[in-house]
Amino acid sequence: MDIILVPGLWLDGLSWEEVTPALEEAGHRTHAITLPGMESKEADRSGITRQDHVQAVVAAIDSVDGEVVLVGHSAGAAIAHAAVDARPGRVSRAIYVGGFPLGDGGGDPGGYPAENGEIAFPDWSGFEEEDLADLDEDARARFRERAIPAPAHASSDPQRLSDERRYDVPVTVISTEFSSETLQSWIDRDLEPVREFTRIKEVEYIDLPTGHWPQFTKPEELAQIILEAT
């Protein structure tokens, strides 16, 4: 199986480097995407849009034969969901890690300020304590060193979806800094950020208790969940 991995804000394809070996050892082919504008800290990303990111994932799907598994972390879950919408017949399962499938018309700025067309990695005080679980001082320093400013438009542009066959694609959602029970309570309350879940026909809920970045804090456990879901 081809497994396409989509990073969240501030991260490139190398952010999956501790996850992919176990997937490849199990016989899968991995494609860890570096989204447009995330090639380096010096890249010009001011004109990069959400659709540019979606098209990069769609191009990865089109570059291989047969069905794929899409894995999206955090804001990458919204990008992956839009790629499911674009290629519903090519995705056998979508896996969302600490993120949600953003519905049509939604934006996902995350409350982070933009300057000169990009969103810089914020101070650690801008995150909740739950987000930072298992991320020690050394790991935080490595994270900050590798973090790349994210294109502002790719985050804040409205999501554009048009094919309701996306709801036929099974989903696994991996809850990290929040529990599956908490997530399902948000869904039961019909909160806008998680509303898309209510229309997906098959959703599997998995808990991986850690912070918001399990690819850094619990990569082996994350890889095993992806393998089981795949």
N, C-alpha and C positions, 0 to 999 in steps of 0.2 A: 504494500500500500504506500502511496505517496502521501506524506504528512507535511502540510504547509503550516508554518508557525509564524504568526503575526505579532510583533512586539507592541507594547503600549507606549505611552509618552516617554520621551527622552532616551529611548533605547533603540539599538540597531539589531541586526540579525545575530550578532555575536552574543547577545544577551541569553540566547538559548544554548550556548555551547556546553553547559553542564547537563543538559537534558537530552540532547540529540544522540550521544553515544549509546545509551541504553535502547533507544528506539531503533538505531541502525543495527545494533547487535541482535535485535529480535527479527531482523530481516526487512525492515521498512526503509524507504528512501525519504530523507528529510530535506526540506527546503525552508531554511530560516531566512525570512525576507528582511532586507534593509529597505525600508520605505523611502520614497522620493523625499529629498531634502534632509535625510538622516545619514548621508554618506560620511559626513565629518562635521566637526564643530564650525568649520569655516565655510561650509556650503551655503549658497544663497537659497533660502527656503521661503522667502517672503511671498512668492507667488504660488506656492504649492497649495493645492486645494484638497478637500476631503475626497473628491472624485479621483484625483491623481493617486491617492493611496488605495482607493478601491480598485482602480484599474491595474495597479501593480499586482494586487492579489489575484485578480481575474486573469492577468497575463500568466501568472505562475500556474494557475489551474489549466489554462489552455496549452501550456508548454509540455504537459505530460499526457499520457494516454490513460483512459479509464477514470474510475472514481477516485476522489481524494478525501482525506480528513483535514478539516481546517481547525487550527487551534489559534485562538485570539486571546491575548492577555490585556486586561484592563481596557483602555480605550481601543485597543486592537480588536476587542470583541465586536465593537460596533462596525469596524471596517470589515471584519470577517463576515458579519451578518449581511452586510451590503453585497459582498461577493457571493454569498449563498443566494441572495435574491437575483443576482445576475446570472448565476450558473446553478440553479437548483437541481438539475438532473445530473450534475457532476460531483456533488458533495454527498458522501455517504453518511457523514456525521460532522457536526460542528461542536467544538469543545471551547467553552468560555471560561477563562481562568481569572477570577476576581473581577469580572466585568459582565456587562449586560448587552443583549442584542437591541440596539437602539432602533426605535420605530421610525416610520416615514415622517419627515418633517422635523424630527428632533435634532437639537444641537447638543454638543457635549463639551462646553468650554471648561468644565471642572472648576470654575471659579479662579483660575490662575490668570494673572495679568499678562497681557501681551505687549511687547514693545518691538517696533521695527519688524513687524510681521512674524515674530517668533515668541515662544513661551520658554523662558529660561527655567532651569531646574531650580525649584524654590528652596528656601531654608528648611531644615528639618522640622522647625517649629510649625510649619504649614501643614504637617501631617498629623493624623490622630495617632495616639499611642498604639492602637491595634494595628495600624498600617506598618509600624516599625518593629513588630514582634520578630525576634530571632535575628534581627539585623544589628550585629554588634558594631562597635566603633570602627574596627578595621574594615568590615564589610561596607559600612557607610562611606568611608573614605574612598574605597575602590569604586563604589557606585557613583559618587560625585565626580570622580576623575573621569569615568567613562561616559557620563551623562551628556547628551547632545540636546541643544534647544530644539523644541518641537515646532513645526509650522503652525502658526495660529489658525489659519483658515482650515487646515485639515481637522482641527478640533472643533471649531465653532460653526463651520458651514452646516446647513441643514442636511440631514440624511435623506437620500432619495431612493425609495423602494417602489417596485411596481408589480412584482410577480408573487402572488399569494401561494405559489408552490413552495416558497421558502418555509412555510409552516409544516410541510410534509417531511422536511429534513430533521432527523432526530438530533437532539441536543444533549450534551452533558455539560452541566455547569459545576465548576469546582469552586466551592466557597472557602476562602482563605481567612481574611481578617474579620469576616462575618460568617455566621453559621448558616447551614441550609435551612434550619428552622426559622432563623431571622429572615432570610431571603423569602421563604414561602409566606411569612406573615406580611411582608411588603407586597407580594403578589396578591394575596387575599384582600388586601386593602386597596388594590387597583392603583398603586402609586405609578405615576407617569414613567419614571425611569425603567421600571420593570414590566410595564404593561404588555410588551411584545411577548413575554413568556406565556400569557394567558391564551394565546392563539396557536402556539406551537403544539403539535399533536402529541409529541413524545419528548419529555424532559426527564433526564436522570440527574439527581442531586447528589453530589459527593462533597464530603467535608475533608479539608486538608488544613487543620489548624496551624496557622503561622501568620506572618505579615503579608503585605500586599504583593511581595515579589518572591513567590515560591521558587522561581527558577534560580534564585540566588540562595535562599534559605533552606529549601528542601527539594533540591533538583531530582534526587533519586526517587523520592516519593511521588513527585509530580510526574516523572517519566512513567512510573508504574501505573498511575491512574490513566494516563493517556494510552498506554498499551492496552489496559483492560477495556477502555472505552472503544478503542479501535478494533 
